[in-house]
Every structure is written in C-alpha cells, then in structure tokens.
Amino acid sequence: MSTAAPMSRLGWRLLPAVIAGAAMVIAASVTIDALRNHPGLVSSADGPTRVATIDAVPWDMKVFPVGSKAGLTKIQRRRFEAQRSHVTKVVRKVFGVLAGEPGLDAIVDKHFTSDAAKALSRTKVAVPTDATSVVIQRRKSSIGIQGTPPRTAAARVIVSATAEIGGRSVSWTDRATLWMERSKRGWLIIAFDLERDRK
C-alpha cells in the first residue's frame, strides 16, 4: 500500500510525538529527569567500549509521514523520501555504538544537541565495558517524519540483546524514543528517553 495514502493507525499513535516540537522537548526533559531519579531503569555501565564480537539481526524499520491526512503531493513525497534515509541512518548509528561499535564520541558530536549529549552521558546507556560479545536478537523501529518539507521526527526503538560478561550471559531489552530536528548540521537528536528491562 502506498505510504502516500492516509496515515496508518501506527502513524496516528505517533502523531502527538512529532507534531508539537516544543511540547516534545518539554515532555522528554521531564521523562529524562524521572529516569535519572530511578537509576534502576537505565544501564549503569561505566561507558561504551569496542566489543570484540557483535552479531545482530537486520533492522526492522518502518518509516512514514505524519501530519497530512490527505496524503502527500508529488513534491512533498520527494522531500519525504529524500530525508527518510538520513533519519534511519542516524537511528542505526546511535544504536550501533550503544551495542559496542566504535565511534560513540563522533556520533554524539555529529548527531546530538548539547543537552541530549549531556543526558546520554549522565544515563551512561551502553554495553557493559567487560562484555566480550553481544548478540542482538531484535532491532525494531517505527519512525514518523513530520513537516512538508520534513523538519522533525520521532523514533520509537526496541532492541533486545544478550552479552557475554565474565563467562555469564546477561540479557536486556531497551525501549527508547528519540526526538529529532533537521538543521544545517543534518538530523540532530534533541531529546530521548530509554527504559531497560533486564532478564
């Protein structure tokens, strides 16, 4: 089915998260503060490291436009398609380095605002530094891109993984939301929240 058709039910569920940019930032700030007050909800790793072995399933990514009930014109469709790959690339990069791939500092410098970078640093969401291998069993995201031309986006991401740490297996599932804005620097993460369920 063409994505130029009226928004799917999934699009409607994400609509509140991508239409009001200012409201999203405020809501995210509240959520991040709540997570900081409950450190059991997020990783307490000392920091990211290069994991020796990373085995991951392919991404299951759904990307759709929001904010236009009547669908997109041809020009709007071209603009949306032109930004789709940029937005998905940011999501892949961020969760790649959080899974143990190298280059966290470069990703943060390029794709995070200063406030979002500080929040990431405080939460320290990363694979434990003593992990020898990581197997990612699930990588799924739903991304709504709003605006004609596209200017804001919200991504809901679920990642389930298992790491080998000191001869034992540790499993978890991350459920995250990233709020993004398009700027001269490209797509920037302006806020995020993340809840980690350990098994």
C-alpha positions as CSV (number, residue, x, y, z in Angstrom):
1,M,0.0,0.0,0.0
2,S,1.3,3.4,-0.9
3,T,2.6,5.5,2.0
4,A,1.0,8.5,0.3
5,A,-2.4,7.2,1.4
6,P,-3.9,8.5,4.7
7,M,-1.8,7.7,7.8
8,S,-2.0,4.2,9.2
9,R,-3.1,3.6,12.8
10,L,0.6,3.5,13.8
11,G,1.0,6.9,12.3
12,W,-1.9,8.2,14.4
13,R,-0.3,6.8,17.5
14,L,2.9,8.6,16.8
15,L,1.3,11.8,15.7
16,P,1.3,13.5,19.1
17,A,5.0,12.8,19.4
18,V,6.0,14.5,16.2
19,I,3.7,17.5,15.6
20,A,4.5,19.9,18.5
21,G,8.3,20.2,18.7
22,A,8.4,22.4,21.7
23,A,6.0,20.2,23.7
24,M,8.1,17.2,22.8
25,V,11.2,18.7,24.2
26,I,9.5,19.6,27.5
27,A,7.9,16.2,27.8
28,A,11.2,14.5,27.1
29,S,13.0,16.6,29.7
30,V,10.5,15.5,32.4
31,T,10.9,11.9,31.4
32,I,14.7,12.1,31.4
33,D,14.6,13.7,34.9
34,A,12.4,10.9,36.1
35,L,14.7,8.3,34.7
36,R,17.7,9.9,36.4
37,N,15.8,9.7,39.7
38,H,15.2,6.0,39.2
39,P,18.6,4.6,38.0
40,G,17.4,1.0,38.0
41,L,15.5,1.8,34.8
42,V,18.6,2.5,32.7
43,S,22.0,1.0,32.2
44,S,24.7,1.7,34.8
45,A,27.6,0.8,32.6
46,D,30.8,2.8,33.1
47,G,30.9,3.8,29.4
48,P,30.9,2.4,25.9
49,T,33.7,0.2,24.6
50,R,34.6,-1.7,21.4
51,V,33.1,-5.2,21.8
52,A,35.1,-7.9,20.3
53,T,32.2,-9.7,18.6
54,I,28.8,-8.2,17.6
55,D,26.2,-10.4,15.9
56,A,23.0,-8.6,15.0
57,V,19.8,-9.4,13.1
58,P,18.8,-6.9,10.4
59,W,16.8,-3.8,11.3
60,D,13.0,-3.9,11.0
61,M,12.3,-0.3,10.2
62,K,9.0,1.4,9.4
63,V,9.1,5.0,8.3
64,F,6.1,7.1,7.4
65,P,5.0,10.7,7.1
66,V,2.7,12.2,9.7
67,G,0.7,15.5,9.8
68,S,-1.0,15.2,6.4
69,K,-4.4,13.5,6.4
70,A,-4.9,13.8,2.7
71,G,-1.5,12.2,1.8
72,L,1.5,13.9,0.2
73,T,1.8,15.7,-3.1
74,K,4.5,14.5,-5.5
75,I,6.8,17.3,-4.4
76,Q,6.1,16.5,-0.7
77,R,6.7,12.8,-1.4
78,R,10.1,13.5,-3.0
79,R,11.1,15.6,0.0
80,F,10.0,12.9,2.4
81,E,11.9,10.2,0.5
82,A,15.0,12.4,0.4
83,Q,15.0,12.6,4.2
84,R,14.0,9.0,5.0
85,S,17.5,7.5,4.6
86,H,19.1,10.3,6.6
87,V,16.8,9.8,9.6
88,T,17.1,6.0,9.6
89,K,20.9,6.3,9.3
90,V,21.0,8.3,12.5
91,V,19.0,5.7,14.3
92,R,21.2,2.9,13.1
93,K,24.4,4.7,14.0
94,V,23.2,5.6,17.5
95,F,22.1,2.1,18.4
96,G,25.2,0.6,16.7
97,V,27.6,2.4,19.1
98,L,25.3,1.7,22.0
99,A,25.7,-2.0,21.1
100,G,29.5,-1.8,21.2
101,E,30.5,-0.5,17.8
102,P,33.3,2.1,17.8
103,G,32.8,5.8,17.3
104,L,30.5,7.0,20.1
105,D,32.2,10.4,20.5
106,A,32.0,11.1,16.8
107,I,28.3,10.1,16.7
108,V,27.5,12.3,19.7
109,D,29.3,15.3,18.2
110,K,27.6,15.0,14.9
111,H,24.0,14.0,15.8
112,F,23.3,15.1,19.4
113,T,22.5,18.6,20.6
114,S,24.5,19.6,23.7
115,D,21.5,18.9,26.0
116,A,20.9,15.5,24.5
117,A,24.6,14.6,24.7
118,K,24.7,15.6,28.4
119,A,21.6,13.5,29.1
120,L,23.2,10.5,27.3
121,S,26.4,11.0,29.3
122,R,24.5,11.0,32.6
123,T,22.5,7.9,31.9
124,K,25.5,6.0,30.5
125,V,23.5,3.8,28.3
126,A,26.0,1.3,26.8
127,V,27.0,-2.3,26.7
128,P,29.0,-3.1,29.9
129,T,32.7,-2.4,29.4
130,D,33.7,-6.0,30.2
131,A,31.4,-7.6,27.6
132,T,33.3,-9.9,25.2
133,S,30.5,-10.4,22.8
134,V,27.0,-9.1,22.0
135,V,24.2,-10.9,20.2
136,I,21.3,-8.6,19.1
137,Q,18.1,-10.7,18.6
138,R,15.7,-7.8,17.8
139,R,16.1,-4.4,16.3
140,K,12.9,-2.7,15.5
141,S,11.9,0.9,15.0
142,S,8.8,3.0,14.0
143,I,9.7,6.4,12.7
144,G,7.3,9.3,12.0
145,I,8.7,12.2,10.0
146,Q,6.6,15.4,10.2
147,G,6.6,18.5,8.0
148,T,6.5,19.5,4.4
149,P,9.4,19.8,4.0
150,P,10.3,17.4,6.8
151,R,11.7,19.2,9.8
152,T,11.0,17.0,12.8
153,A,10.9,13.2,13.5
154,A,10.2,10.8,16.4
155,A,11.5,7.3,16.5
156,R,10.4,4.5,18.8
157,V,13.0,1.8,19.0
158,I,13.1,-1.6,20.6
159,V,16.4,-3.5,20.9
160,S,16.8,-6.9,22.6
161,A,20.3,-8.3,23.2
162,T,22.5,-10.7,25.1
163,A,26.1,-10.0,26.2
164,E,28.7,-12.4,27.4
165,I,30.3,-10.8,30.5
166,G,32.8,-12.7,32.6
167,G,31.6,-16.1,31.5
168,R,27.9,-15.4,32.1
169,S,25.1,-14.2,29.8
170,V,23.2,-11.0,30.5
171,S,20.1,-10.2,28.5
172,W,18.1,-7.0,28.3
173,T,15.5,-5.1,26.1
174,D,15.8,-1.4,25.5
175,R,12.7,0.6,24.7
176,A,13.6,4.1,23.6
177,T,12.1,7.2,22.0
178,L,14.3,9.7,20.1
179,W,13.1,13.2,19.1
180,M,14.9,14.7,16.1
181,E,15.1,18.0,14.3
182,R,16.6,18.8,10.9
183,S,19.2,21.6,10.9
184,K,22.1,22.8,8.8
185,R,24.2,20.1,10.5
186,G,21.7,17.4,9.4
187,W,19.3,15.5,11.7
188,L,20.0,16.1,15.3
189,I,18.7,14.2,18.4
190,I,17.3,16.9,20.6
191,A,15.9,14.6,23.4
192,F,15.4,10.9,24.2
193,D,14.2,8.5,26.8
194,L,15.1,4.9,27.4
195,E,13.9,2.1,29.6
196,R,16.0,-1.0,30.0
197,D,14.4,-4.3,31.1
198,R,16.9,-6.8,32.3
199,K,16.2,-10.5,32.2
